[in-house]
Amino acid sequence: MKWRAVLTGASGGIGRAVAAALAPHCDDLVLVGRDAGRLPRMPGCRAVAADITTPEGLDAVARAAPGANLLVNNAGVSDFSAFAIQDEAAMERIFATNVLAPMRLTRRLLPSLLGQPSAAIVNVGSILGYLGYPGCAAYCASKFALRGFSEALRRELADTSVRVMYLAPRTTRTALNGAALDALNAELGNASDTPEVVAAALVCLVARPEAEKRLGMPESLFARINQLAPAIVDRALRRQLPRIQRHLAREAT
């Protein structure tokens, strides 16, 4: 099946990799990002410069994709910060981009998606949508919210032709992390994936749908343990806390 797809966050590390991996499977691929100059230019793809946190940006995307049968909500922002000193504007930006924008864009495109014989929505979340992590309170909350939205919408549309999926990458090597978080992951020995690994997983998910797909071990197992026995994860992260706090302090200076 060839897709008529919309991909948000197409100018970022994961977004560019997804665009390259998804394009061969598409009759039409609309690439959405704030910065027109950073959007990929590929045959069969159309670039739409739009800020999807605004009504004008959402309308621009909807006008560009009237017959869409695949929506990939990939745009996202993060902020590694101790919650006690985190700027409220940063919290608002995280929720506007990571939660409200995909919800609003999904609603804009839902009539088109419902009108297709087969359609799909992929919400790109994070393993931190299952696992609260110190220094990432607002980001974790946004990805928990996106996962909850995905689950509820999947059940709401269960009797339609639209499938709703949640993809949860672990740490991925992109500029989204920032130097302090990269340093923390290196010190803790946390594994990370390339954007191309995430893109390949997304294409496989679209081809062989699952409700939710978590990437990476032991992160996927850790997320599952957190759902079943959170006290075990509490103790493990408590042991890491001094090192996390040290990197948070460096980020704040």
VOBA-623770 format. One record per residue: residue in three letters; chain; x, y, z of N, C-alpha, C in turn. Coordinates in pm, whole numbers, plus 50000, padded with zeros to 5 digits. Layout:
['ALA','A',[X,Y,Z],[X,Y,Z],[X,Y,Z]] ...
This chain:
['MET','A',[50084,49881,50000],[50000,50000,50000],[50087,50125,50000]] ['LYS','A',[50054,50219,49914],[50123,50347,49912],[50047,50447,49999]] ['TRP','A',[50124,50524,50076],[50064,50618,50168],[50061,50759,50111]] ['ARG','A',[49964,50836,50154],[49962,50981,50136],[49978,51038,50276]] ['ALA','A',[50100,51073,50308],[50138,51091,50449],[50169,51236,50483]] ['VAL','A',[50151,51265,50612],[50192,51391,50672],[50289,51359,50785]] ['LEU','A',[50405,51423,50783],[50507,51401,50886],[50543,51535,50948]] ['THR','A',[50519,51550,51078],[50558,51672,51147],[50698,51656,51206]] ['GLY','A',[50760,51769,51239],[50896,51763,51293],[50994,51707,51192]] ['ALA','A',[50970,51735,51063],[51049,51671,50957],[51189,51728,50944]] ['SER','A',[51217,51841,51008],[51350,51901,50995],[51446,51855,51104]] ['GLY','A',[51396,51783,51205],[51482,51736,51313],[51552,51607,51278]] ['GLY','A',[51632,51557,51372],[51711,51437,51346],[51627,51315,51315]] ['ILE','A',[51530,51285,51402],[51443,51171,51376],[51355,51199,51255]] ['GLY','A',[51304,51320,51245],[51214,51355,51135],[51278,51338,50998]] ['ARG','A',[51401,51383,50983],[51470,51370,50855],[51493,51223,50820]] ['ALA','A',[51526,51143,50921],[51547,51000,50898],[51415,50931,50861]] ['VAL','A',[51307,50968,50929],[51176,50911,50898],[51135,50949,50756]] ['ALA','A',[51158,51076,50719],[51122,51120,50584],[51192,51034,50479]] ['ALA','A',[51322,51011,50497],[51398,50932,50400],[51349,50787,50396]] ['ALA','A',[51315,50731,50513],[51271,50591,50518],[51129,50573,50468]] ['LEU','A',[51045,50674,50490],[50903,50663,50456],[50876,50698,50310]] ['ALA','A',[50955,50787,50252],[50928,50838,50118],[50907,50728,50013]] ['PRO','A',[50989,50621,50011],[50968,50517,49909],[50834,50446,49919]] ['HIS','A',[50767,50458,50033],[50639,50391,50054],[50521,50486,50034]] ['CYS','A',[50547,50606,49984],[50443,50708,49975],[50420,50754,49831]] ['ASP','A',[50294,50776,49796],[50262,50847,49673],[50278,50997,49694]] ['ASP','A',[50261,51041,49817],[50273,51182,49851],[50316,51191,49997]] ['LEU','A',[50412,51276,50025],[50461,51292,50162],[50476,51441,50190]] ['VAL','A',[50397,51490,50283],[50402,51631,50323],[50493,51642,50444]] ['LEU','A',[50601,51717,50430],[50700,51734,50536],[50678,51868,50603]] ['VAL','A',[50652,51864,50733],[50613,51983,50808],[50721,52020,50909]] ['GLY','A',[50756,52147,50913],[50850,52199,51012],[50844,52350,51016]] ['ARG','A',[50896,52407,51124],[50892,52552,51137],[50984,52623,51038]] ['ASP','A',[51101,52565,51014],[51205,52630,50935],[51208,52570,50794]] ['ALA','A',[51162,52647,50697],[51156,52597,50559],[51293,52557,50508]] ['GLY','A',[51397,52629,50549],[51531,52601,50500],[51588,52470,50548]] ['ARG','A',[51535,52415,50654],[51587,52290,50710],[51505,52168,50670]] ['LEU','A',[51394,52188,50601],[51311,52075,50561],[51377,52000,50446]] ['PRO','A',[51374,51866,50450],[51436,51788,50342],[51369,51817,50208]] ['ARG','A',[51447,51808,50103],[51395,51820,49967],[51418,51687,49897]] ['MET','A',[51309,51614,49871],[51320,51483,49811],[51210,51466,49708]] ['PRO','A',[51233,51386,49604],[51129,51361,49504],[51004,51301,49569]] ['GLY','A',[50889,51348,49525],[50764,51296,49579],[50724,51355,49712]] ['CYS','A',[50801,51451,49762],[50773,51513,49892],[50743,51661,49872]] ['ARG','A',[50657,51713,49957],[50623,51855,49957],[50655,51914,50094]] ['ALA','A',[50722,52025,50096],[50759,52090,50221],[50655,52196,50257]] ['VAL','A',[50612,52194,50383],[50519,52295,50435],[50582,52355,50560]] ['ALA','A',[50621,52481,50550],[50675,52550,50667],[50558,52600,50751]] ['ALA','A',[50543,52546,50870],[50429,52580,50954],[50462,52554,51100]] ['ASP','A',[50412,52640,51186],[50421,52621,51330],[50291,52557,51377]] ['ILE','A',[50295,52430,51407],[50171,52358,51437],[50120,52385,51579]] ['THR','A',[50188,52471,51652],[50133,52514,51781],[50038,52632,51763]] ['THR','A',[50020,52678,51638],[49931,52790,51609],[49816,52744,51520]] ['PRO','A',[49699,52809,51530],[49588,52774,51440],[49625,52792,51293]] ['GLU','A',[49702,52896,51263],[49740,52921,51124],[49827,52807,51070]] ['GLY','A',[49919,52759,51152],[50004,52648,51110],[49925,52521,51089]] ['LEU','A',[49832,52492,51179],[49748,52373,51165],[49664,52381,51037]] ['ASP','A',[49610,52498,51011],[49529,52515,50890],[49613,52494,50764]] ['ALA','A',[49737,52543,50766],[49825,52528,50650],[49852,52381,50621]] ['VAL','A',[49874,52303,50725],[49899,52160,50706],[49774,52091,50654]] ['ALA','A',[49660,52123,50711],[49536,52059,50668],[49506,52091,50522]] ['ARG','A',[49533,52214,50479],[49510,52250,50339],[49603,52173,50244]] ['ALA','A',[49722,52141,50292],[49821,52075,50208],[49796,51925,50195]] ['ALA','A',[49711,51869,50278],[49695,51722,50280],[49549,51680,50289]] ['PRO','A',[49466,51719,50191],[49323,51687,50202],[49292,51539,50189]] ['GLY','A',[49379,51460,50128],[49351,51317,50111],[49443,51228,50191]] ['ALA','A',[49497,51278,50301],[49595,51202,50379],[49535,51072,50434]] ['ASN','A',[49616,50966,50431],[49576,50842,50497],[49679,50795,50600]] ['LEU','A',[49783,50878,50623],[49881,50848,50728],[49928,50979,50790]] ['LEU','A',[49916,50988,50920],[49966,51103,50995],[50070,51056,51094]] ['VAL','A',[50190,51113,51085],[50297,51082,51181],[50322,51208,51263]] ['ASN','A',[50278,51205,51387],[50299,51318,51479],[50435,51298,51546]] ['ASN','A',[50536,51362,51488],[50673,51342,51534],[50733,51464,51601]] ['ALA','A',[50680,51582,51575],[50739,51705,51629],[50743,51699,51782]] ['GLY','A',[50855,51741,51839],[50867,51738,51984],[50981,51826,52032]] ['VAL','A',[50969,51871,52155],[51075,51949,52220],[51097,51893,52360]] ['SER','A',[51213,51924,52417],[51247,51875,52550],[51317,51984,52628]] ['ASP','A',[51340,51957,52756],[51412,52051,52841],[51460,51974,52964]] ['PHE','A',[51591,51953,52974],[51650,51882,53088],[51673,51985,53198]] ['SER','A',[51590,51979,53302],[51594,52081,53406],[51534,52027,53535]] ['ALA','A',[51590,52070,53647],[51525,52043,53775],[51391,52114,53776]] ['PHE','A',[51286,52043,53814],[51152,52099,53807],[51138,52225,53892]] ['ALA','A',[51206,52230,54007],[51193,52343,54099],[51235,52476,54037]] ['ILE','A',[51323,52470,53938],[51371,52595,53876],[51334,52603,53728]] ['GLN','A',[51255,52510,53680],[51222,52512,53537],[51134,52631,53503]] ['ASP','A',[51167,52695,53394],[51091,52810,53348],[50951,52766,53304]] ['GLU','A',[50849,52841,53347],[50712,52803,53311],[50688,52812,53162]] ['ALA','A',[50758,52902,53095],[50744,52911,52950],[50793,52784,52883]] ['ALA','A',[50896,52722,52940],[50946,52596,52885],[50843,52485,52902]] ['MET','A',[50777,52482,53018],[50671,52382,53039],[50559,52400,52937]] ['GLU','A',[50519,52525,52915],[50412,52551,52820],[50453,52513,52679]] ['ARG','A',[50578,52541,52642],[50626,52506,52508],[50626,52354,52489]] ['ILE','A',[50667,52281,52593],[50670,52135,52584],[50530,52079,52563]] ['PHE','A',[50433,52127,52640],[50298,52074,52626],[50232,52121,52497]] ['ALA','A',[50259,52244,52456],[50202,52293,52331],[50249,52211,52212]] ['THR','A',[50378,52175,52213],[50436,52102,52100],[50412,51953,52108]] ['ASN','A',[50431,51895,52225],[50431,51749,52240],[50291,51689,52259]] ['VAL','A',[50196,51771,52306],[50064,51717,52337],[49954,51787,52257]] ['LEU','A',[49941,51917,52275],[49828,51987,52213],[49839,51991,52061]] ['ALA','A',[49960,52013,52008],[49974,52018,51862],[49934,51887,51795]] ['PRO','A',[49985,51770,51842],[49940,51646,51777],[49791,51619,51795]] ['MET','A',[49735,51654,51910],[49592,51636,51929],[49513,51722,51831]] ['ARG','A',[49553,51848,51820],[49479,51940,51732],[49496,51904,51586]] ['LEU','A',[49618,51866,51546],[49638,51829,51406],[49563,51700,51373]] ['THR','A',[49563,51606,51466],[49487,51483,51444],[49340,51514,51422]] ['ARG','A',[49287,51603,51501],[49144,51637,51485],[49119,51706,51351]] ['ARG','A',[49214,51791,51309],[49200,51858,51178],[49196,51757,51064]] ['LEU','A',[49281,51654,51073],[49294,51558,50963],[49203,51437,50977]] ['LEU','A',[49135,51424,51089],[49056,51303,51113],[48947,51280,51008]] ['PRO','A',[48876,51382,50961],[48776,51355,50855],[48838,51291,50731]] ['SER','A',[48956,51337,50690],[49024,51277,50576],[49063,51134,50606]] ['LEU','A',[49121,51110,50724],[49165,50976,50761],[49047,50879,50767]] ['LEU','A',[48936,50924,50823],[48818,50838,50834],[48756,50808,50699]] ['GLY','A',[48782,50893,50601],[48726,50872,50469],[48805,50776,50381]] ['GLN','A',[48916,50723,50432],[49000,50633,50354],[48967,50487,50387]] ['PRO','A',[48987,50396,50290],[48964,50254,50319],[49055,50201,50430]] ['SER','A',[49176,50257,50438],[49270,50219,50544],[49354,50342,50577]] ['ALA','A',[49373,50369,50704],[49448,50488,50746],[49515,50460,50879]] ['ALA','A',[49615,50542,50911],[49691,50520,51034],[49739,50652,51092]] ['ILE','A',[49750,50654,51223],[49810,50765,51298],[49921,50706,51382]] ['VAL','A',[50041,50760,51369],[50154,50718,51453],[50197,50838,51537]] ['ASN','A',[50185,50825,51666],[50232,50928,51759],[50369,50886,51812]] ['VAL','A',[50469,50967,51781],[50605,50936,51825],[50624,50993,51965]] ['GLY','A',[50630,50903,52061],[50645,50942,52200],[50786,50919,52247]] ['SER','A',[50799,50846,52355],[50929,50821,52417],[50914,50708,52517]] ['ILE','A',[51024,50641,52546],[51022,50544,52655],[50989,50615,52786]] ['LEU','A',[51014,50747,52791],[50979,50825,52910],[50831,50857,52916]] ['GLY','A',[50755,50807,52821],[50609,50807,52833],[50558,50693,52919]] ['TYR','A',[50648,50606,52963],[50617,50497,53057],[50691,50512,53188]] ['LEU','A',[50792,50598,53190],[50890,50595,53296],[50927,50738,53336]] ['GLY','A',[50882,50782,53452],[50919,50915,53499],[51065,50920,53538]] ['TYR','A',[51135,51024,53489],[51280,51031,53511],[51318,51167,53568]] ['PRO','A',[51403,51170,53670],[51442,51298,53730],[51504,51392,53627]] ['GLY','A',[51468,51519,53635],[51519,51619,53542],[51438,51631,53415]] ['CYS','A',[51339,51544,53401],[51258,51543,53279],[51109,51543,53313]] ['ALA','A',[51072,51607,53424],[50934,51597,53472],[50833,51646,53369]] ['ALA','A',[50855,51764,53313],[50760,51818,53216],[50759,51735,53088]] ['TYR','A',[50877,51696,53043],[50885,51615,52921],[50816,51480,52942]] ['CYS','A',[50844,51414,53054],[50780,51286,53083],[50628,51303,53088]] ['ALA','A',[50582,51407,53155],[50439,51430,53165],[50376,51445,53028]] ['SER','A',[50446,51515,52937],[50392,51534,52802],[50385,51403,52726]] ['LYS','A',[50484,51317,52742],[50484,51191,52670],[50388,51090,52733]] ['PHE','A',[50370,51095,52865],[50263,51017,52928],[50129,51060,52870]] ['ALA','A',[50109,51191,52856],[49983,51244,52803],[49963,51199,52659]] ['LEU','A',[50068,51205,52578],[50056,51162,52438],[50022,51014,52429]] ['ARG','A',[50081,50934,52517],[50050,50791,52518],[49905,50768,52560]] ['GLY','A',[49858,50842,52660],[49719,50830,52702],[49623,50870,52591]] ['PHE','A',[49656,50979,52520],[49575,51021,52406],[49571,50911,52300]] ['SER','A',[49686,50854,52271],[49693,50748,52169],[49607,50629,52208]] ['GLU','A',[49615,50589,52334],[49538,50473,52381],[49389,50500,52374]] ['ALA','A',[49348,50617,52421],[49205,50649,52421],[49151,50661,52278]] ['LEU','A',[49228,50729,52191],[49180,50746,52054],[49177,50612,51981]] ['ARG','A',[49275,50527,52005],[49275,50394,51944],[49146,50319,51979]] ['ARG','A',[49105,50328,52103],[48984,50258,52146],[48859,50327,52091]] ['GLU','A',[48863,50459,52081],[48750,50533,52028],[48727,50504,51880]] ['LEU','A',[48836,50478,51807],[48827,50453,51663],[48835,50304,51628]] ['ALA','A',[48814,50219,51726],[48832,50075,51705],[48738,50018,51600]] ['ASP','A',[48624,50082,51577],[48529,50031,51478],[48540,50105,51345]] ['THR','A',[48653,50173,51322],[48676,50246,51197],[48797,50186,51124]] ['SER','A',[48831,50247,51012],[48946,50201,50933],[49077,50265,50979]] ['VAL','A',[49073,50347,51085],[49191,50421,51129],[49258,50348,51245]] ['ARG','A',[49385,50315,51228],[49464,50253,51335],[49546,50361,51403]] ['VAL','A',[49556,50355,51535],[49632,50453,51613],[49744,50380,51686]] ['MET','A',[49867,50427,51669],[49984,50359,51725],[50073,50458,51799]] ['TYR','A',[50143,50408,51898],[50236,50487,51978],[50374,50425,51969]] ['LEU','A',[50470,50500,51917],[50608,50453,51905],[50692,50519,52014]] ['ALA','A',[50765,50439,52090],[50839,50490,52206],[50988,50463,52190]] ['PRO','A',[51062,50554,52126],[51207,50537,52119],[51271,50555,52256]] ['ARG','A',[51389,50493,52274],[51472,50527,52389],[51558,50647,52350]] ['THR','A',[51660,50678,52427],[51747,50790,52394],[51799,50776,52251]] ['THR','A',[51785,50884,52176],[51827,50885,52036],[51927,50998,52016]] ['ARG','A',[52024,50973,51934],[52133,51069,51916],[52089,51185,51826]] ['THR','A',[52025,51284,51888],[51983,51405,51817],[52015,51526,51904]] ['ALA','A',[52001,51644,51844],[52026,51768,51916],[51922,51795,52024]] ['LEU','A',[51812,51722,52021],[51707,51742,52121],[51757,51720,52263]] ['ASN','A',[51856,51633,52279],[51901,51595,52413],[51973,51709,52485]] ['GLY','A',[52062,51777,52416],[52145,51878,52482],[52269,51816,52543]] ['ALA','A',[52369,51899,52567],[52500,51850,52612],[52493,51786,52750]] ['ALA','A',[52416,51844,52843],[52411,51791,52979],[52350,51651,52982]] ['LEU','A',[52241,51632,52909],[52177,51500,52907],[52265,51398,52836]] ['ASP','A',[52331,51440,52730],[52425,51349,52663],[52537,51306,52758]] ['ALA','A',[52588,51402,52837],[52695,51370,52932],[52646,51275,53040]] ['LEU','A',[52524,51296,53088],[52467,51206,53188],[52452,51065,53132]] ['ASN','A',[52398,51053,53012],[52381,50921,52952],[52514,50850,52933]] ['ALA','A',[52617,50928,52895],[52749,50869,52877],[52804,50818,53010]] ['GLU','A',[52788,50897,53117],[52838,50856,53248],[52766,50733,53300]] ['LEU','A',[52635,50726,53275],[52557,50612,53324],[52568,50490,53233]] ['GLY','A',[52627,50510,53116],[52638,50398,53022],[52508,50365,52953]] ['ASN','A',[52418,50463,52944],[52290,50439,52878],[52310,50430,52727]] ['ALA','A',[52253,50327,52668],[52262,50311,52523],[52174,50413,52452]] ['SER','A',[52209,50443,52328],[52126,50532,52247],[52123,50480,52104]] ['ASP','A',[52018,50516,52033],[52000,50473,51895],[52024,50589,51799]] ['THR','A',[52053,50556,51676],[52059,50658,51572],[51916,50690,51527]] ['PRO','A',[51895,50807,51468],[51762,50837,51412],[51718,50734,51309]] ['GLU','A',[51814,50677,51237],[51778,50579,51134],[51717,50452,51195]] ['VAL','A',[51762,50414,51314],[51702,50299,51383],[51556,50327,51416]] ['VAL','A',[51530,50447,51466],[51392,50485,51498],[51307,50490,51372]] ['ALA','A',[51362,50546,51265],[51287,50555,51139],[51251,50417,51086]] ['ALA','A',[51346,50325,51091],[51319,50189,51044],[51209,50123,51127]] ['ALA','A',[51212,50146,51257],[51108,50089,51344],[50972,50148,51312]] ['LEU','A',[50968,50277,51280],[50841,50340,51247],[50784,50282,51118]] ['VAL','A',[50867,50264,51017],[50819,50207,50891],[50768,50065,50913]] ['CYS','A',[50837,49987,50994],[50791,49852,51026],[50660,49855,51102]] ['LEU','A',[50644,49951,51189],[50520,49963,51267],[50402,49993,51176]] ['VAL','A',[50423,50082,51079],[50316,50114,50985],[50280,49992,50902]] ['ALA','A',[50380,49914,50863],[50355,49796,50781],[50291,49682,50860]] ['ARG','A',[50331,49668,50986],[50279,49560,51072],[50232,49622,51203]] ['PRO','A',[50111,49672,51202],[50065,49756,51315],[50062,49684,51449]] ['GLU','A',[50110,49756,51550],[50093,49719,51691],[50039,49842,51762]] ['ALA','A',[49968,49821,51870],[49915,49936,51943],[50027,50025,51995]] ['GLU','A',[50130,49963,52052],[50243,50037,52107],[50370,49959,52080]] ['LYS','A',[50477,50031,52052],[50606,49965,52030],[50714,50043,52104]] ['ARG','A',[50785,49973,52194],[50896,50032,52269],[51027,49985,52207]] ['LEU','A',[51124,50074,52200],[51252,50042,52138],[51361,50028,52244]] ['GLY','A',[51446,49927,52224],[51567,49916,52305],[51553,49834,52430]] ['MET','A',[51658,49760,52459],[51672,49686,52585],[51800,49735,52653]] ['PRO','A',[51800,49753,52784],[51698,49709,52881],[51587,49812,52905]] ['GLU','A',[51587,49922,52829],[51491,50029,52856],[51347,49981,52847]] ['SER','A',[51317,49899,52746],[51180,49848,52731],[51140,49764,52851]] ['LEU','A',[51231,49680,52898],[51204,49598,53016],[51187,49685,53140]] ['PHE','A',[51271,49787,53153],[51264,49878,53267],[51129,49949,53270]] ['ALA','A',[51081,49990,53151],[50951,50055,53143],[50839,49960,53185]] ['ARG','A',[50851,49834,53145],[50750,49736,53183],[50751,49710,53333]] ['ILE','A',[50870,49698,53390],[50881,49679,53534],[50818,49799,53607]] ['ASN','A',[50840,49917,53553],[50785,50038,53616],[50633,50033,53621]] ['GLN','A',[50571,49972,53519],[50426,49960,53519],[50377,49857,53622]] ['LEU','A',[50456,49751,53641],[50412,49642,53727],[50460,49655,53872]] ['ALA','A',[50582,49706,53890],[50641,49716,54024],[50724,49844,54034]] ['PRO','A',[50659,49958,54040],[50732,50086,54035],[50831,50106,54149]] ['ALA','A',[50812,50040,54262],[50904,50057,54374],[51045,50009,54337]] ['ILE','A',[51053,49908,54251],[51185,49860,54208],[51258,49969,54130]] ['VAL','A',[51184,50036,54043],[51244,50145,53964],[51275,50264,54053]] ['ASP','A',[51190,50292,54150],[51218,50400,54245],[51355,50380,54310]] ['ARG','A',[51382,50258,54354],[51509,50232,54422],[51628,50245,54326]] ['ALA','A',[51610,50196,54203],[51719,50204,54106],[51752,50349,54072]] ['LEU','A',[51651,50430,54051],[51675,50570,54016],[51723,50651,54136]] ['ARG','A',[51684,50609,54257],[51734,50677,54377],[51885,50663,54385]] ['ARG','A',[51939,50549,54344],[52083,50530,54346],[52153,50618,54241]] ['GLN','A',[52084,50648,54132],[52141,50733,54028],[52128,50882,54059]] ['LEU','A',[52043,50915,54155],[52004,51054,54175],[52120,51151,54198]] ['PRO','A',[52222,51117,54277],[52331,51214,54294],[52399,51251,54162]] ['ARG','A',[52417,51153,54075],[52480,51184,53946],[52387,51266,53857]] ['ILE','A',[52258,51234,53860],[52162,51313,53783],[52162,51457,53832]] ['GLN','A',[52161,51475,53964],[52159,51610,54021],[52284,51689,53984]] ['ARG','A',[52396,51620,53976],[52521,51690,53938],[52512,51745,53796]] ['HIS','A',[52457,51669,53706],[52443,51714,53567],[52334,51821,53555]] ['LEU','A',[52229,51810,53636],[52128,51915,53637],[52186,52048,53684]] ['ALA','A',[52272,52041,53784],[52336,52164,53835],[52424,52227,53727]] ['ARG','A',[52494,52144,53651],[52576,52198,53542],[52489,52262,53435]] ['GLU','A',[52376,52202,53406],[52285,52256,53304],[52230,52392,53349]] ['ALA','A',[52210,52408,53480],[52150,52533,53531],[52249,52648,53534]] ['THR','A',[52381,52620,53529],[52481,52727,53539],[52512,52787,53403]] 
